[in-house]
Amino acid sequence: MTKDLHSPDNATLIEFPCDYKLKAMGHNTEEFIELVFEITQRYAPEVSRETIEVKGSNGKKFISVNITFYATCIEQIHGIYGDLKKHPMCLMTL
């Protein structure tokens, strides 16, 4: 059985506040990049577009979007991952 490390009922090993790098995967579109940024910005309003890193898959059909932001609590991280997981454009999060 796999354990969902992003669910609110799991204790965290992260020491807050800290710089946190999230990763989301989806189809290679500008809309997906914007989605990940907007969801992150809901919970971390100070996040900057300059922190976005995008990597394409070998076939360029998919991308991973990495955004580093200043995390102040585990609920902030759970909120971002929860919203990403609910969205149909997001295929996977790490």
Summary of the structure (lengths in Angstrom):
residues: 94
radius of gyration: 13.1
end to end distance: 17.2
largest distance: 37.4
contacts: 238
relative contact order: 0.30
helix: 32%
strand: 31%
